[in-house]
């Protein structure tokens, strides 16, 4: 059986798609790069914003037109909440917590229907990987925060942490097969282990002991739970990379309260500057929403002020989007779309300038790069430094994918660096 898969969304969706591919490949299925050659077409969906959700329906129609004989599977976050609608356009609908159903799909080729579970019932099951140099590791599933704009608790269920032993075993298997770096995943990694007698920082110290593993990353941290102990770990653990992704969402305390974020700007900045003081070469990225209900021009200016003050290496910014099941969709003071777009453009223009300033600081300096692969054009290696910045370098006979190389930065691009091995 040939399969074609397309993924929308975050790192967790990417990991879910990898699990699906691993199951299919283990059962002698073959991947095709074109939907016309596929017997099974899989679309992994994102529901964080309305635009991303709409992509699923248009994609199903487009792919159905291109291949009328293939069986279409709609999976992911949209499948989890809109399965009643999707079952009319897809042959199989699989929610975020039912990926193991693919084991049955490859055994019973005539299977159809809807497969939804409210929560992850086997969190410690180790799904296959595709043996990459860098690997995503789920350390927990779900979210308990219920921010007023966010649909994730409804698409991913309540928080469930994996046992430390299962996570360590999974990473050791990967390292034995050539993995050099792991990215620990969770909607809020800082709340990992709430039902155990150990937490996220304890897990980091255990992962740091794994022989053969070179680097550790993690995402995402919720500012309300981001602790000084975690900053100590970033400073002290040799394998833990000097990068944090700490979503701001808004620079206004009024908006943060409406968002139910459970921290103030003052608390957020205190943690940011503690991190900057203790991790000298650390980088910071963030998420920002503009045009949240009741956001005034003054509130938006507060966000720009924080952006300019913190000087994030990169920010991922979006217009507020109404989502089902969330409280914000019914709030008074909805901001017009054209105003949201104006604010987004202003914020992104400012961030682009800051990003260029940050990248310029690398010029003529030496940075440590893990070679992850070959560029899309096929004419260079690419990798990331410990600060999570992409670095490109020319091929050399003594360098291969998986090597960690000292690179002297020679110039900057819009979002990345170019260098030569030292």
N, C-alpha and C positions, 0 to 999 in steps of 0.2 A: 504494500500500500504506500503510495506517495502522499506526502503532506506538504502543505504550504501554511506558514504561520506569520501573522502580522501583530505587532504589539504596540499599544498606546499606553502612555502613563509613566509611572515612577519606577524606581529600582525594584520595588516589590513585585510589580507586574513583570518586569524583565526576569526576575528570578522565577516567578510562576511559569512563564513561558519556557524557561530553561528546564524546569521540572517536567513539563509536558513533552518537550523534545527528547529529554532523556528517557522517558517512558516509551515513547514511540521508537526511538533508535534501538533501545534494548529489545524491542519486539520486531526487529527486522524491517521497520518502515524506513523509507528514504525521503530525505528532504528535497524539495524542488524550489527553485527561485522564482518560478512563474506559476500563477494559480491555474493556468490552462492545463498543466500537466498533473495536477493534484487530484487525488481521490478524496482527500479530506482537507478542507480549508478551515483554519482556526483563526479567530480574531479575538485577541485579548484586549478588553475594553477598560477605559478609565472614566470615572464618574465625578471627578473632583470639580470640573466646570462643565457648564451646559454645552459649550463648543466641543469639548472632548467626547461627551456622550453622543452628540449628534453625528460625530464621525463614524461611530459604530454602525448606525443605520444606513448611512450613505455608502459605507464600505461594503456592507452585506449586499446591498443592491448592485453595486458595481461588480463585485466578484461573482455574484449569481449570474449576472449577464455574461460575464466572460467564460464561465464554466457552469453550465446548467446541470451537468451530471454529478458534480462533486457534492459530497455531504458537507454542510456548513455547520461549524461549531461556534457559538457565541459564548465567550467565557469572561471572567473578570468582574469588575465592580458593577458595571451596568447590568450584567447578567444576574448578579446577586439581588438587585432591588427591582429590576424591571423584567423579570422572567416571564410574566404573563403576556407582555407585549412582544417579547422576543421569540416566544415559542411559535408565533405566527409567521415569522420570517426566517428562522433558523431551524435546522433539523435537530440539533442538540443544544441545550442551554446548561452551562455548568458554572456554578457560583464559585466565589473565592475560596470557600472551605471544602470544596468537593473535587479537587484536582485528581485525587486517587481514582476517580471514575474513569479516567483515561486507560487504566489497566483493563477495564471491562470493554471499552470501546475497541481496543486493538484485538481483543479475543472474540467479541461478538460484533461482526461487521454490520449487522442489521439493526443495531441498537439505536433508538431515538428517545427523545423526551427531555424532561427538566430535572436537574439534579442540584438541589440547594440544601445546604446545612447552615444553621444559624451561627455556629461557632466551629473552630478547629477542634475536632474531637480526638485527633492523634498528633499532637504538636511535636512529639519527639521522633516521629517517623522521619528517616533520612531519605529524601528524594534524590534521584541521580543528578549529577553535574555533568557539564560538557568538558571538564578537564582544561580549564582556562588558567592562564598565569594569575589572573585576579578572579576571585570568586565571591559571590554573594552568599551570606549565611543568615538565614532567619534565626533570630534569637528569641523572638516573641511574635505573637499575632494579635491583631485587634487594637482597639483604643478605648479608654474609659473617660476621655476628657470632655467630649461633647461640646466643643467650641460651637458657637451659634451659627457659624457659616459652613461647618464641615460635615460632609456626608460619610466620612470614613468609618465612624463607629457603626453605621448602618450597613456599610458594604463589607466590612472586615470583622464585625462582631466585637465582643468584649475582650479585654486583654487576657492573654494566656501566655505564660512564659515557658520556654523549653527548659528541660533539666540541663544543668551544666555538663553532665557526663555525655549526653547526646551531642551537644554542641562541640565539645572537645573531640569526641570520636569522629565527627564529620570533618572537622578541620584536619585532623591527623591523616585521614584517608586522602584528602585533597593534596596535602603536602607530599605524601608518598607518591602522588601522581603528577607532581611538578608545580603545584600552586605555590606562588611566592607571597601573595597578598590576599587578605580577606577583608571584606566589608561587612560588618555586623549590622543587620537590618532590624528595625522596629519602628512603629509609628512614634513611639517615645521610648527610646532605649534606656533613658534614665529611670523609668519605672520597672525595668526588668527585675524579676525575682521577688515581686511583692509578697508572694505566698511561700517563699523559701526563706532559709536563714542566711542567704547571701544576696548581694545585689549586683548591679552592673559593674561597678568598679572592681569588686571581687572577681567577676568573670574576666575582666580585662587582664588582671594579674595572672590568672590561670592560662589564658590564651597566650600571653607573652612568653610563657615557659615552653611552648611547643617548639621542639627542635626542627630546624629546617624552614620554619616560617620566617619571612623577612619583614613583613609589614602588616599593621592592623589599622583599619579605618572603621568608622561607625557613622550611622545616620538613622533617625534624626533625633536630636535632643530637644526637649521642651524646656524653655527658659525657666519655668517655675520649679523644675526639678534639677536644673544644672547646678552641680555642687562644686565646692572647692576641692573635695577629694578627687573629683574627676579631673580637675585642672592639675592637681598634683600628679595624677597618673600620666597625663599627657606630657608633663615635664620630665617625669622620672623613668617611664617605661621606654626602653630603647626601640622597641618595634612599633610603638603607637605613634602614628604620624601627627605632625603638628598642624592640624586643621580641624576646625569645628564648623558645623552648619547649625546656626542658632537662629531660628525664625523670629523675626521682629514682628511682622504682620502690620503694625502701625506704630507711628511715633507719638500718638496721642493717647493719654491715659483714659480719656473719655471713650474713645473707640475701643481700646483694649478691654475696658469693662463691658462694653456692649458685645464684644466678641467672646466674652467669658474666657479670657486668656489667663487670669489668675496671677498676673504679675504687673508691676508698674514699670514705667520707663526708667525710673530711678533704680529700681532693683535690677532691671535688665542691664543698664549701663555699668552698675557696680560689678556685675559678673564679667562683662566684656573687658573692663579695665583691669580686673584681677587676672584674667587670662592673658591680656597683653603684657602685663608686668611680669608674670611668671613664665610665660612661653615666648621667649624673645623673637623667634623666627616663625611664630604661628600665623596662620591665615584664618580668615573668617568669611563665611558666606551666609546668606540669609534668604528668607522668603518675605515678600511684602504684598499686601492686597491694597489696591487703591479703589476709592469709590464705595467703601462700605456704607450701609445705610446711616444717615445722619452725619457723615463726614463732611465738615465744612472746609472752606479754603484754609482756615487757620489750622485745622487738624492736619490737613495735607501738608502744610508748610512745616509742621512739627516733624512729620515723617522725613521730609527733605533735609531738615536740620540734623536728624539722627544719622541719615545716610552720609552727610558731609562730615559729621563729627567722628563716626566710627571708621569710615572709609573701608567698607567691605571690599574684599577682593572681587567678589561677584555677588549680584543679587538676582533672585528669580522673582520677577514681579508680574502681577496679573490684575486685571479688572475684577472687581467683585462679581460673582455669578450666583444667582439664586439657585439653591439646590433643594430638592424635596426632602422632607423630614427634618429640616433645620429651622430654627427659630428666626434666623435673620431674614428669611424670605418674606415673612409677614410683618417685619418692622416698618414703622413709619419712616419717612425721610429717605426713600430710595433715590439714589443719585442718577440723573439722566446718563444714557450711554455715551453721548458725545462729550460730556464732562469727564466721565471716567476715562475715556480715551485720551483726552487732553492731559489729564494728570499722569496717566501711565507714560505717555510720551515724554513728559517733563522729567519724570523720575528716571526713566531709562536713559535719557540723554545725560543726566548728571552721573549715573552709574557708569556709563561708557567712558566718561572722562576720568573718573576715579580708577576704573580698571586699567586704563592705559597708564596712569601715573604709577599704579602698583607694579604693572609689568615692567615699566622702564627701570625700576629699582633693581631688576635682575641683570640688566645689561653689564657684560664683562665679568660677571660673578660666576662662580662654580656652584652647580646644584646637582643633587643626587637624583637620578632618573631610573625608574624601573621600566624597561622596554616591554611594552604590552603587545605590540604588533606592528603591522605595516600599514601605512596610510592608504586611504581609499584610492589615491592616484597610483599607488604601488611604487613610488620612487623614494620613499623615506621610511625610517622607523618613527614610531611615536610612543610616548610614554608619559608618566606623570612624576613630578617630584613629590617630596613628602608633604608639601603644602597644597597638593592636589591641582597644580597648574600643569596643563598639557605642554610638553616639550617635543619638538620635532628635530630629528638629526639625520644626516645622510648615512647610507649604508656603509659599513666597514666589515672587512673579512673576519675580524676578531670579535665582532659583536653579534649576538643572536637574541631572539625573543626570550625574555625571562632573565636577562642579565641586568644587574644594577650598575649603572655607569655614571661616572662623574662627568658632567657636561658644562662647558663654558658657554654661557649665553652670548650670542653674537647679535641678535636683533629680536624685535618683538613684532607680533602680528596683532590682529584685533582682539583675539581671545587666547592667544597662546604664545609660546616662545620658540625660537630657533637657536640651535647651538651645535657645538662640535665636541666630540669626546676629548677629554684631557688625557 
